[in-house]
Every structure is written in C-alpha cells, then in structure tokens.
Amino acid sequence: MKRDSSEGLTAAHQGPFFSASSGRLESSAVAGGYARATIGVDHSFVAPRPGQFVLLRLREGPALPRAFSVLAAEAGRLEFLLKLDGALREALGRAAMGTEVVVRGPYGTPYETRIGRDCRYVLAGGGSGIAPLLHFAAAYPELTEDVAFGVRERGVRDLLPGVDIAVEEEGGETADDRLRKRWKHGLGILACGPEPMLRGIAQRYAAEPDTYVSLETRIGCGFGACQGCSVETRSGMQRVCREGPLFACSEVPWLR
Ligand SMILES: Cc1cc2nc3c(=O)[nH]c(=O)nc-3n(C[C@H](O)[C@H](O)[C@H](O)COP(=O)(O)OP(=O)(O)OC[C@H]3O[C@@H](n4cnc5c(N)ncnc54)[C@H](O)[C@@H]3O)c2cc1C
C-alpha cells in the first residue's frame, strides 16, 4: 500500500526543484574496495531524505555527474559510501582533502513516501546499497525491524563501525542469506544492492505485498526531463530518477 502522506517534506523533496552547491571533500577513508567520503556543502543545500540521491562530479576530473545515495545528511554535510569501481568513484574516493565537488539535488522520491506504513521492514543491502538503508534506519527506527547487510570483503566493516554486516570472504554468508534468516511473514523488505541480489529477492518474495527494490540504472539529467533512466513497470514507463528509485517488486516483474 502506498503512503500518500508527505508530511515533513519540502517542495524541494517533492518537485523538480533542486539546489546546487560547490562542495569540498572533507574526509575520505578507503577499505575493501570502498570509500566512505564526506562532502561539505552550503548550509542552504536541501538535505536529501532517505532514498533520495544527489548528482556529483569533480570540478576537475571525470566530466559526467553520477548518482549517489546518501549515507547520512546534515546541514552543510553529506556522507557517501562509494564502491571504487568506475571513473568518478575512484577519482572521488582517492581525491585529496579539499578537492572541489559539484553537488546537485536532492533527486528521486524519498523511500518513506513509496512504502506502506502498516508493517516494519527488514532492510536488505549489498555493497554500496547499504548506504540509503542506513540513512532510512536512522530516520525511521519505528519502521525498521532488522537489517540484512552483506559485503564481499571485510575492509568495508571498518568503514561502518557498529553496523551488523555479513562478510562473504569470512563466513561465506551474504545479505541474501541473512534476509532468509531474519525475514518472516508480516514483515516488509526494502532492498538495495547489485542487480543479481535484487533479482533473487524479487523472485523469492514475489508474492509478498511489502517488498520493494531500489534500482540503480544510469541516471542522465536527474530530474525526469531526459527520461533516460526509465524502466518498464506495470503502470507504464517510470523514471528511476523521479518516481523511483524505489519500486514495489510487483511493479517491476521483469526483474524476476
Ligand atoms: C539512485 C542511485 C544511487 C546510487 N548510489 C550509489 C552509491 O551510494 N554508491 C555507489 O558507489 N554507487 C551508487 N550508484 C551507482 C553509480 O551512480 C554508478 O555506478 C555510476 O555509473 C558510477 O560512476 P563512475 O564514473 O564511478 O563509474 P562508471 O565509469 O560509470 O562505471 C560504472 C560501472 O561500469 C563499468 N564500466 C565502465 N566503463 C565500461 C565499459 N566501457 N565497458 C564495460 N564496463 C564499463 C565499470 O567498471 C563499473 O562497474 C547509484 C546509482 C543510482 C541510480
């Protein structure tokens, strides 16, 4: 069931408005093929809600802006978890402190306006997909039953101290294995991670009403004009950057 309430959201969270800021890399730690990076932005920059994303690019470096979920957001500061696989993420993750970063957003529909509020959720996250789910868990403890997080290499755990994460190279357990153990009937699922993981979840929990996946297609403009990130849904083509990134599994049967 979709929640139609949007209390607490500003026009910037709901419409095609966004702010742009010239930010600076304030901190970055690298481990296990990932970086945790903090970018200082103008205090006027509208803080993304859980599930929303921003477009980042380096003032000097790879030219194309790319989409990134937020791990944590506060006035004047955004935190990210980057998988160091690709031109921008590697450049950003390894950039010198003070490097100038152009930040635009927030974009996308906050998770809380897409999900039912009459159940609690197990948050299933793989790799950098853990970021928006931690943001959600911090903002909505009353909707969070448990987490089922997994990464391949143990180094990532050092970047997220105190977070319960299965490390595949240690015990062989994945986020998916954790989800099987921690989910039970009556609970919902919010999943974000690599497509094979989302596919597995979409197949196994297809009949469950409150199962949602956060999709990561290549984003163009970020605010719905170019339609380059559109995906097929039961209600027609929808834009990951605008209606998404979160979709009910029942809306995207092709994922199965
Ligand atoms: C809503 C949303 C939220 C996201 N949040 C995050 C996040 O929090 N953290 C995160 O790390 N990512 C996130 N992403 C994913 C990220 O935006 C993309 O992976 C983006 O392309 C990264 O840009 P890049 O320049 O670093 O990598 P790119 O250079 O675009 O490369 C991306 C992938 O494509 C491969 N690739 C590149 N060029 C080629 C080629 N010629 N042939 C074959 N393969 C190639 C790379 O090896 C890599 O695996 C998010 C995406 C979306 C849509």
The ligand as a Tripos MOL2 file, in Angstrom:
@<TRIPOS>MOLECULE
LIG
   53    58     1     0     0
SMALL
NO_CHARGES

@<TRIPOS>ATOM
      1 C1         19.8040    6.2490   -7.2780 C.3       1 LIG1
      2 C2         21.2250    5.7500   -7.3760 C.ar      1 LIG1
      3 C3         22.0220    5.7210   -6.2450 C.ar      1 LIG1
      4 C4         23.3480    5.2650   -6.3170 C.ar      1 LIG1
      5 N1         24.0990    5.2640   -5.1910 N.ar      1 LIG1
      6 C5         25.3760    4.8340   -5.2240 C.ar      1 LIG1
      7 C6         26.1630    4.8400   -4.0310 C.ar      1 LIG1
      8 O1         25.7120    5.2450   -2.9490 O.2       1 LIG1
      9 N2         27.4420    4.4100   -4.1240 N.ar      1 LIG1
     10 C7         27.9890    3.9470   -5.2990 C.ar      1 LIG1
     11 O2         29.1630    3.5420   -5.3100 O.2       1 LIG1
     12 N3         27.2580    3.9210   -6.4400 N.ar      1 LIG1
     13 C8         25.9750    4.3630   -6.4430 C.ar      1 LIG1
     14 N4         25.2170    4.3570   -7.5780 N.ar      1 LIG1
     15 C9         25.8130    3.8230   -8.8220 C.3       1 LIG1
     16 C10        26.6220    4.8640   -9.5690 C.3       1 LIG1
     17 O3         25.8740    6.0460   -9.8130 O.3       1 LIG1
     18 C11        27.0320    4.3080  -10.9520 C.3       1 LIG1
     19 O4         27.6810    3.0690  -10.8080 O.3       1 LIG1
     20 C12        27.8890    5.2870  -11.7310 C.3       1 LIG1
     21 O5         27.9960    4.8330  -13.0640 O.3       1 LIG1
     22 C13        29.2840    5.4130  -11.1320 C.3       1 LIG1
     23 O6         30.0350    6.2950  -11.9240 O.3       1 LIG1
     24 P1         31.5910    6.0480  -12.1430 P.3       1 LIG1
     25 O7         32.0690    7.1130  -13.0700 O.co2     1 LIG1
     26 O8         32.2870    5.8710  -10.8540 O.co2     1 LIG1
     27 O9         31.6280    4.6180  -12.8370 O.3       1 LIG1
     28 P2         31.4990    4.3210  -14.3860 P.3       1 LIG1
     29 O10        32.7790    4.6970  -15.0700 O.co2     1 LIG1
     30 O11        30.2150    4.8540  -14.8760 O.co2     1 LIG1
     31 O12        31.4460    2.7380  -14.3130 O.3       1 LIG1
     32 C14        30.3320    2.0560  -13.7130 C.3       1 LIG1
     33 C15        30.4810    0.5650  -13.9860 C.3       1 LIG1
     34 O13        30.5530    0.3120  -15.3870 O.3       1 LIG1
     35 C16        31.7850   -0.3480  -15.6970 C.3       1 LIG1
     36 N5         32.2700    0.2080  -16.9740 N.ar      1 LIG1
     37 C17        32.6880    1.4660  -17.2100 C.ar      1 LIG1
     38 N6         33.0420    1.6130  -18.4980 N.ar      1 LIG1
     39 C18        32.8270    0.3940  -19.0780 C.ar      1 LIG1
     40 C19        32.9950   -0.1260  -20.3810 C.ar      1 LIG1
     41 N7         33.4550    0.6380  -21.3880 N.pl3     1 LIG1
     42 N8         32.6510   -1.4020  -20.5990 N.ar      1 LIG1
     43 C20        32.1870   -2.1790  -19.6200 C.ar      1 LIG1
     44 N9         32.0210   -1.7630  -18.3620 N.ar      1 LIG1
     45 C21        32.3390   -0.4950  -18.1020 C.ar      1 LIG1
     46 C22        32.7080   -0.0120  -14.5240 C.3       1 LIG1
     47 O14        33.7140   -0.9890  -14.3520 O.3       1 LIG1
     48 C23        31.7460   -0.0180  -13.3700 C.3       1 LIG1
     49 O15        31.4690   -1.3300  -12.9500 O.3       1 LIG1
     50 C24        23.8940    4.8180   -7.5430 C.ar      1 LIG1
     51 C25        23.0870    4.8290   -8.6970 C.ar      1 LIG1
     52 C26        21.7680    5.2930   -8.6100 C.ar      1 LIG1
     53 C27        20.9220    5.3000   -9.8340 C.3       1 LIG1
@<TRIPOS>BOND
     1     1     2 1
     2     2     3 ar
     3     2    52 ar
     4     3     4 ar
     5     4     5 ar
     6     4    50 ar
     7     5     6 ar
     8     6     7 ar
     9     6    13 1
    10     7     8 2
    11     7     9 ar
    12     9    10 ar
    13    10    11 2
    14    10    12 ar
    15    12    13 ar
    16    13    14 ar
    17    14    15 1
    18    14    50 ar
    19    15    16 1
    20    16    17 1
    21    16    18 1
    22    18    19 1
    23    18    20 1
    24    20    21 1
    25    20    22 1
    26    22    23 1
    27    23    24 1
    28    24    25 2
    29    24    26 1
    30    24    27 1
    31    27    28 1
    32    28    29 2
    33    28    30 1
    34    28    31 1
    35    31    32 1
    36    32    33 1
    37    33    34 1
    38    33    48 1
    39    34    35 1
    40    35    36 1
    41    35    46 1
    42    36    37 ar
    43    36    45 ar
    44    37    38 ar
    45    38    39 ar
    46    39    40 ar
    47    39    45 ar
    48    40    41 1
    49    40    42 ar
    50    42    43 ar
    51    43    44 ar
    52    44    45 ar
    53    46    47 1
    54    46    48 1
    55    48    49 1
    56    50    51 ar
    57    51    52 ar
    58    52    53 1
@<TRIPOS>SUBSTRUCTURE
     1 LIG1         1 GROUP 0 **** ****
